[in-house]
C-alpha cells in the first residue's frame, strides 16, 4: 500500500522536473530564459511541498531535501541571471551557422550579437538541485508504507515520469520564443516520457498494487470505477506520447504546437496514472 501525502508528491515533482531541466540545459541549445522558467517553477513547487510537510506532518529528511532543492534552484537562478550576457553557446552557434548560410545565398551579411566575456551558466546546478532532493524522496517512500523498496521505486519513477512529461510540455511552449531551435531537445524529453511509462506502470501493478484494485481485493469507494479510470489514464498517456512523436516528425512548424497541445493532455493523464493509483491504494490502506 502507500500513503498519499501532498508534500511527498510536490517534492518528487520538483526533483524530477529539475533533473530533466538539466537534461535539456546540458545541451546548451535552449535560450537562457527557458532555464529561468523551469527553475522558478520548481522552486515554487519545492517551497509549497516544504510548507505542506510542515503543516500536515513533518518528515525531517523530506523537508530538509525540499528546502535544499529550493536553495539550489535559487542559486541556479541567480547565477544564470548574473551570467546572462554570456548567452548559450549552442544557441549562438546555430544562429551564426544560419546567418552565414543566408549571407552566402543572398549576399546580405547580418551582424550578430557577439559573446560577452565571462563564463556561461553551469547546468550542473540543475542536476544538483535534483540530487539534493533524492534523500527526501527515499525517506518519503520508506515512511509511506510497509514495502519500502517498492514504495521508494514508485516515488523515484514517479518523480522522473512526471518531471519528463511536464518539462516536455513547457519546452514545447518555448518554441514560440525560440522558433528556430532544433526539435531534438523536445524529442529527447518525449522519448524519456515513453521510456519511463512502462516501469512507472509496472511498479504500480506489483502487489499490493493496482491489480488488487482491479480484481476487487481493494475497494476504491466507487465500485471499482477509479481503477478503470486509472487504466484509461495508462492507455491514454502512451497513445498521446506516440501521437506526439508522430507529430514531431512532420516538418511544418505548426507540428511543434500540435505536439505541445498533445503534451497538455498527456500531463493530465500522466498525473492521473500517479495520483489516482496513490489515492486508491491509500483508501485501501485506511479501509
HUQUINOR-V145723 format. One record per residue. N is the residue number from 1. PHI is phi in degrees with one decimal (* if undefined). OMEGA is omega in radians with two decimals (999 if undefined). Layout:
N PHI OMEGA
N PHI OMEGA
This chain:
1 * -3.10
2 -156.2 3.05
3 -89.5 3.13
4 -103.6 -3.10
5 -123.9 -3.14
6 -58.3 -3.11
7 -63.2 3.09
8 -60.0 -3.07
9 -62.6 -3.10
10 -66.4 3.11
11 -65.6 -3.12
12 -67.1 3.10
13 -63.2 3.14
14 -64.3 -3.13
15 -65.4 3.12
16 -64.1 3.12
17 -64.2 3.12
18 -70.5 3.09
19 -63.0 -3.12
20 -78.9 2.91
21 -62.0 3.10
22 -63.2 3.11
23 -53.7 -3.14
24 -83.0 -3.05
25 -68.9 -3.14
26 -66.2 3.14
27 -74.1 -3.12
28 56.1 3.09
29 -114.0 -3.06
30 -90.0 -3.08
31 -62.5 -2.92
32 -65.3 -3.13
33 -65.6 3.10
34 -61.9 3.11
35 -61.8 3.10
36 -60.6 -3.13
37 -61.4 -3.07
38 -68.5 -3.11
39 -63.3 3.12
40 -63.5 -3.14
41 -62.0 -3.06
42 -78.4 2.99
43 -61.6 3.13
44 -63.8 -3.14
45 -63.2 3.12
46 -63.7 3.12
47 -64.8 3.08
48 -62.5 3.09
49 -63.1 3.09
50 -61.3 3.13
51 -63.3 3.13
52 -64.2 3.13
53 -65.1 3.14
54 -67.0 -3.08
55 -85.7 -2.95
56 -120.1 3.10
57 132.0 -2.99
58 -80.4 2.89
59 -116.7 -2.96
60 -55.2 -3.12
61 -66.1 3.13
62 -62.4 -3.11
63 -66.7 3.08
64 -64.3 3.12
65 -66.5 3.10
66 -62.6 3.11
67 -64.5 3.14
68 -64.3 3.11
69 -60.7 -3.14
70 -61.3 -3.13
71 -66.0 -3.12
72 -65.8 3.09
73 -62.4 3.10
74 -65.7 3.08
75 -62.8 3.10
76 -61.3 3.09
77 -60.6 -3.11
78 -64.1 -3.14
79 -64.0 -3.14
80 -62.4 3.12
81 -68.5 -3.12
82 -62.1 -3.09
83 -97.7 -3.03
84 -61.4 -3.09
85 -71.1 3.08
86 -73.7 3.09
87 72.1 -3.13
88 -128.2 -2.97
89 -60.9 -3.11
90 -65.5 3.11
91 -62.2 -3.13
92 -66.0 3.14
93 -65.2 3.12
94 -63.1 -3.14
95 -62.1 -3.13
96 -67.1 3.14
97 -63.7 -3.12
98 -69.0 3.10
99 -64.9 3.11
100 -64.6 3.13
101 -65.4 3.12
102 -65.8 3.13
103 -62.0 -3.14
104 -67.7 -3.11
105 -78.8 -3.00
106 -110.5 -3.07
107 81.1 3.14
108 -96.1 -3.11
109 -97.4 -3.11
110 -89.8 3.14
111 -73.5 -3.13
112 -114.7 3.05
113 -70.8 -3.11
114 -80.5 3.12
115 -67.3 3.08
116 -78.2 3.12
117 -65.0 3.13
118 122.6 -3.10
119 -82.8 3.03
120 -79.9 3.06
121 -59.3 3.13
122 -92.5 -3.08
123 -66.3 3.11
124 -63.3 3.05
125 -63.8 3.09
126 -66.4 3.09
127 -66.7 3.12
128 -62.1 3.13
129 -60.0 3.09
130 -69.3 -3.07
131 -65.5 -3.09
132 -71.1 3.10
133 -84.0 -3.05
134 -59.8 3.11
135 -57.6 3.13
136 -67.4 3.10
137 -66.0 3.11
138 -63.2 3.14
139 -62.3 3.12
140 -65.5 3.10
141 -64.4 3.14
142 -63.1 -3.10
143 -80.8 -2.99
144 -81.8 -3.11
145 179.2 -2.99
146 -94.6 3.13
147 -121.5 -2.96
148 -58.3 -3.10
149 -62.0 3.14
150 -66.5 -3.10
151 -68.2 3.06
152 -64.6 3.09
153 -61.0 3.11
154 -62.8 -3.14
155 -66.1 -3.09
156 -68.2 3.14
157 -65.8 3.08
158 -63.0 3.10
159 -59.5 -3.11
160 -66.1 -3.09
161 -63.6 -3.13
162 -68.5 3.09
163 -64.7 -3.12
164 -65.3 -3.07
165 -70.9 3.11
166 -67.8 -3.14
167 -65.6 3.10
168 -62.8 3.12
169 -63.8 -3.14
170 -65.7 3.12
171 -67.9 3.08
172 -57.4 3.09
173 -67.1 -3.06
174 -67.9 3.09
175 -67.1 3.00
176 -68.5 3.13
177 -84.4 -3.05
178 -128.1 -2.98
179 -65.6 -3.12
180 -84.8 -3.07
181 -69.4 3.05
182 -58.9 3.10
183 -82.3 -3.05
184 -61.0 3.09
185 -58.6 3.11
186 -71.6 3.08
187 -57.7 -3.13
188 -62.4 -3.14
189 -67.7 3.11
190 -67.1 3.09
191 -62.7 3.11
192 -62.1 3.09
193 -61.2 3.13
194 -65.2 -3.12
195 -64.6 -3.06
196 -76.7 -3.12
197 -57.0 -3.06
198 -67.1 3.14
199 -63.0 3.09
200 -61.7 3.11
201 -66.9 -3.08
202 -62.6 -3.07
203 -66.9 3.08
204 -87.1 3.04
205 -90.0 -3.11
206 -63.7 -3.07
207 -70.9 -0.16
208 -82.0 -3.03
209 -146.6 -2.99
210 -72.6 3.03
211 -60.5 3.11
212 -64.6 3.10
213 -70.9 -3.10
214 -74.6 -3.14
215 -92.5 3.05
216 90.5 3.12
217 -66.3 3.05
218 -114.3 3.12
219 -91.0 -3.10
220 -89.7 3.14
221 87.6 -3.12
222 -130.9 3.12
223 55.8 3.08
224 85.0 -3.08
225 -62.6 -3.12
226 -64.2 3.10
227 -61.7 3.13
228 -72.0 3.03
229 -63.2 3.09
230 -61.4 3.10
231 -59.2 3.10
232 -60.9 3.11
233 -64.9 3.14
234 -60.6 -3.10
235 -68.1 -3.10
236 -62.6 -3.10
237 -62.3 -3.08
238 -70.4 3.06
239 -63.5 3.14
240 -63.1 3.13
241 -64.3 -3.14
242 -69.6 3.06
243 -67.1 3.07
244 -62.3 3.09
245 -59.2 3.13
246 -64.5 3.13
247 -62.6 -3.10
248 -71.5 3.05
249 -80.0 3.09
250 -75.6 -3.00
251 -83.3 -3.09
252 -65.6 3.12
253 -61.4 -3.12
254 -61.4 3.13
255 -63.6 3.12
256 -66.7 3.12
257 -68.2 3.07
258 -63.8 3.11
259 -62.4 3.13
260 -64.2 3.08
261 -62.0 3.09
262 -64.3 3.12
263 -69.2 3.00
264 -54.4 -3.14
265 -65.7 -3.13
266 -63.8 3.08
267 -62.0 -3.13
268 -61.3 -3.11
269 -73.7 3.11
270 -65.6 3.08
271 -66.1 3.04
272 -62.4 3.08
273 -55.6 -3.04
274 -82.4 -3.01
275 -73.8 3.13
276 -65.5 3.09
277 -61.1 3.13
278 -62.2 -3.12
279 -63.2 -3.12
280 -62.8 -3.11
281 -69.2 3.08
282 -69.3 3.08
283 -63.1 -3.13
284 -63.1 3.14
285 -69.6 -3.10
286 -82.0 -3.08
287 -72.0 999
